């Protein structure tokens, strides 16, 4: 459970690092890159321990799959609340198909 919580926190930072600057397109690109890099450093401070603690309980492929599912959830919330973008039905269908892959990744 600790691994999943740390991955969720890291994904919040990652989402802001990758997409937060889209709300400020008039700011200089170099500033966006620099701020994103600092935010990404915080992301790594949670992601690396999460993967270290989780590896053994989960395989590397399972850790990556967990991260991707968390990323989709965080991104959906972020795009709707922060960027004020519509979450269209076809996005949800596509995300559901990706999440469907989880079944096969975790199948024994």
KETORVO-978705 format. One record per residue (C-alpha): residue number from 0; x, y, z. Coordinates in steps of 0.1 Angstrom, whole numbers, plus 2048, in hexadecimal, padded with zeros to 3 digits. Example, Ala and Ser with C-alpha at 12.3 -4.5 7.8 and 13.67 -1.06 7.14 Angstrom:
# residues 2
<pt><i>0</i><c1>87B</c1><c2>7D3</c2><c3>84E</c3></pt>
<pt><i>1</i><c1>889</c1><c2>7F5</c2><c3>847</c3></pt>
# end
This chain:
# residues 108
<pt><i>0</i><c1>800</c1><c2>800</c2><c3>800</c3></pt>
<pt><i>1</i><c1>81D</c1><c2>818</c2><c3>807</c3></pt>
<pt><i>2</i><c1>82A</c1><c2>813</c2><c3>7E4</c3></pt>
<pt><i>3</i><c1>808</c1><c2>81C</c2><c3>7D5</c3></pt>
<pt><i>4</i><c1>805</c1><c2>83B</c2><c3>7EB</c3></pt>
<pt><i>5</i><c1>829</c1><c2>847</c2><c3>7E2</c3></pt>
<pt><i>6</i><c1>822</c1><c2>841</c2><c3>7BD</c3></pt>
<pt><i>7</i><c1>802</c1><c2>855</c2><c3>7C0</c3></pt>
<pt><i>8</i><c1>815</c1><c2>872</c2><c3>7D0</c3></pt>
<pt><i>9</i><c1>830</c1><c2>870</c2><c3>7B6</c3></pt>
<pt><i>10</i><c1>816</c1><c2>870</c2><c3>79A</c3></pt>
<pt><i>11</i><c1>807</c1><c2>890</c2><c3>7A7</c3></pt>
<pt><i>12</i><c1>829</c1><c2>8A1</c2><c3>7A5</c3></pt>
<pt><i>13</i><c1>82F</c1><c2>892</c2><c3>783</c3></pt>
<pt><i>14</i><c1>80E</c1><c2>89E</c2><c3>775</c3></pt>
<pt><i>15</i><c1>815</c1><c2>8C1</c2><c3>780</c3></pt>
<pt><i>16</i><c1>839</c1><c2>8BF</c2><c3>772</c3></pt>
<pt><i>17</i><c1>82D</c1><c2>8B3</c2><c3>750</c3></pt>
<pt><i>18</i><c1>80C</c1><c2>8C6</c2><c3>74C</c3></pt>
<pt><i>19</i><c1>80A</c1><c2>8E2</c2><c3>766</c3></pt>
<pt><i>20</i><c1>81B</c1><c2>8FB</c2><c3>750</c3></pt>
<pt><i>21</i><c1>800</c1><c2>8F7</c2><c3>735</c3></pt>
<pt><i>22</i><c1>7EB</c1><c2>910</c2><c3>749</c3></pt>
<pt><i>23</i><c1>807</c1><c2>92A</c2><c3>745</c3></pt>
<pt><i>24</i><c1>80F</c1><c2>929</c2><c3>720</c3></pt>
<pt><i>25</i><c1>81A</c1><c2>94D</c2><c3>721</c3></pt>
<pt><i>26</i><c1>836</c1><c2>947</c2><c3>739</c3></pt>
<pt><i>27</i><c1>859</c1><c2>941</c2><c3>72B</c3></pt>
<pt><i>28</i><c1>860</c1><c2>91E</c2><c3>720</c3></pt>
<pt><i>29</i><c1>881</c1><c2>91D</c2><c3>733</c3></pt>
<pt><i>30</i><c1>86F</c1><c2>926</c2><c3>753</c3></pt>
<pt><i>31</i><c1>855</c1><c2>90A</c2><c3>74D</c3></pt>
<pt><i>32</i><c1>871</c1><c2>8F1</c2><c3>747</c3></pt>
<pt><i>33</i><c1>884</c1><c2>8FC</c2><c3>766</c3></pt>
<pt><i>34</i><c1>865</c1><c2>8FB</c2><c3>77D</c3></pt>
<pt><i>35</i><c1>85B</c1><c2>8DA</c2><c3>76E</c3></pt>
<pt><i>36</i><c1>87D</c1><c2>8CB</c2><c3>775</c3></pt>
<pt><i>37</i><c1>87B</c1><c2>8D6</c2><c3>79A</c3></pt>
<pt><i>38</i><c1>858</c1><c2>8C7</c2><c3>79D</c3></pt>
<pt><i>39</i><c1>865</c1><c2>8A7</c2><c3>78C</c3></pt>
<pt><i>40</i><c1>880</c1><c2>8A4</c2><c3>7A6</c3></pt>
<pt><i>41</i><c1>866</c1><c2>8A3</c2><c3>7C2</c3></pt>
<pt><i>42</i><c1>854</c1><c2>888</c2><c3>7AD</c3></pt>
<pt><i>43</i><c1>873</c1><c2>873</c2><c3>7AD</c3></pt>
<pt><i>44</i><c1>877</c1><c2>876</c2><c3>7D3</c3></pt>
<pt><i>45</i><c1>856</c1><c2>862</c2><c3>7D5</c3></pt>
<pt><i>46</i><c1>858</c1><c2>84C</c2><c3>7B6</c3></pt>
<pt><i>47</i><c1>87B</c1><c2>83D</c2><c3>7BC</c3></pt>
<pt><i>48</i><c1>873</c1><c2>832</c2><c3>7E0</c3></pt>
<pt><i>49</i><c1>851</c1><c2>825</c2><c3>7D5</c3></pt>
<pt><i>50</i><c1>861</c1><c2>80F</c2><c3>7BB</c3></pt>
<pt><i>51</i><c1>87D</c1><c2>803</c2><c3>7D2</c3></pt>
<pt><i>52</i><c1>864</c1><c2>7FA</c2><c3>7ED</c3></pt>
<pt><i>53</i><c1>84B</c1><c2>7EA</c2><c3>7D5</c3></pt>
<pt><i>54</i><c1>864</c1><c2>7D6</c2><c3>7C1</c3></pt>
<pt><i>55</i><c1>862</c1><c2>7B2</c2><c3>7CF</c3></pt>
<pt><i>56</i><c1>83E</c1><c2>7B6</c2><c3>7D9</c3></pt>
<pt><i>57</i><c1>837</c1><c2>7BF</c2><c3>7B4</c3></pt>
<pt><i>58</i><c1>84B</c1><c2>7B9</c2><c3>795</c3></pt>
<pt><i>59</i><c1>859</c1><c2>7D6</c2><c3>782</c3></pt>
<pt><i>60</i><c1>83E</c1><c2>7D2</c2><c3>767</c3></pt>
<pt><i>61</i><c1>823</c1><c2>7D2</c2><c3>782</c3></pt>
<pt><i>62</i><c1>832</c1><c2>7F1</c2><c3>792</c3></pt>
<pt><i>63</i><c1>831</c1><c2>803</c2><c3>771</c3></pt>
<pt><i>64</i><c1>80D</c1><c2>7F8</c2><c3>76B</c3></pt>
<pt><i>65</i><c1>803</c1><c2>805</c2><c3>78D</c3></pt>
<pt><i>66</i><c1>814</c1><c2>826</c2><c3>786</c3></pt>
<pt><i>67</i><c1>802</c1><c2>829</c2><c3>764</c3></pt>
<pt><i>68</i><c1>7E0</c1><c2>823</c2><c3>774</c3></pt>
<pt><i>69</i><c1>7E7</c1><c2>83D</c2><c3>78F</c3></pt>
<pt><i>70</i><c1>7F3</c1><c2>855</c2><c3>774</c3></pt>
<pt><i>71</i><c1>7D3</c1><c2>852</c2><c3>761</c3></pt>
<pt><i>72</i><c1>7BE</c1><c2>858</c2><c3>780</c3></pt>
<pt><i>73</i><c1>7D3</c1><c2>876</c2><c3>78A</c3></pt>
<pt><i>74</i><c1>7D4</c1><c2>884</c2><c3>767</c3></pt>
<pt><i>75</i><c1>7AE</c1><c2>882</c2><c3>763</c3></pt>
<pt><i>76</i><c1>7A9</c1><c2>895</c2><c3>784</c3></pt>
<pt><i>77</i><c1>7C4</c1><c2>8AE</c2><c3>77B</c3></pt>
<pt><i>78</i><c1>7B7</c1><c2>8B5</c2><c3>758</c3></pt>
<pt><i>79</i><c1>794</c1><c2>8BB</c2><c3>764</c3></pt>
<pt><i>80</i><c1>79B</c1><c2>8CF</c2><c3>783</c3></pt>
<pt><i>81</i><c1>7BB</c1><c2>8E2</c2><c3>77B</c3></pt>
<pt><i>82</i><c1>7BB</c1><c2>8E5</c2><c3>755</c3></pt>
<pt><i>83</i><c1>795</c1><c2>8E7</c2><c3>754</c3></pt>
<pt><i>84</i><c1>793</c1><c2>8CF</c2><c3>736</c3></pt>
<pt><i>85</i><c1>776</c1><c2>8B8</c2><c3>72F</c3></pt>
<pt><i>86</i><c1>77B</c1><c2>893</c2><c3>735</c3></pt>
<pt><i>87</i><c1>76C</c1><c2>885</c2><c3>715</c3></pt>
<pt><i>88</i><c1>75C</c1><c2>862</c2><c3>712</c3></pt>
<pt><i>89</i><c1>776</c1><c2>856</c2><c3>6F9</c3></pt>
<pt><i>90</i><c1>792</c1><c2>85F</c2><c3>712</c3></pt>
<pt><i>91</i><c1>781</c1><c2>84A</c2><c3>72C</c3></pt>
<pt><i>92</i><c1>77D</c1><c2>82D</c2><c3>715</c3></pt>
<pt><i>93</i><c1>7A1</c1><c2>82F</c2><c3>70B</c3></pt>
<pt><i>94</i><c1>7AC</c1><c2>831</c2><c3>72F</c3></pt>
<pt><i>95</i><c1>796</c1><c2>814</c2><c3>738</c3></pt>
<pt><i>96</i><c1>7A7</c1><c2>7FF</c2><c3>71D</c3></pt>
<pt><i>97</i><c1>7C9</c1><c2>807</c2><c3>72C</c3></pt>
<pt><i>98</i><c1>7BC</c1><c2>7FE</c2><c3>74E</c3></pt>
<pt><i>99</i><c1>7AF</c1><c2>7DE</c2><c3>740</c3></pt>
<pt><i>100</i><c1>7D3</c1><c2>7D4</c2><c3>739</c3></pt>
<pt><i>101</i><c1>7D8</c1><c2>7D3</c2><c3>75F</c3></pt>
<pt><i>102</i><c1>7C5</c1><c2>7B2</c2><c3>75F</c3></pt>
<pt><i>103</i><c1>7DF</c1><c2>7A2</c2><c3>749</c3></pt>
<pt><i>104</i><c1>7FD</c1><c2>7B1</c2><c3>75A</c3></pt>
<pt><i>105</i><c1>7F2</c1><c2>7A4</c2><c3>77C</c3></pt>
<pt><i>106</i><c1>7E5</c1><c2>783</c2><c3>770</c3></pt>
<pt><i>107</i><c1>7F8</c1><c2>766</c2><c3>77F</c3></pt>
# end
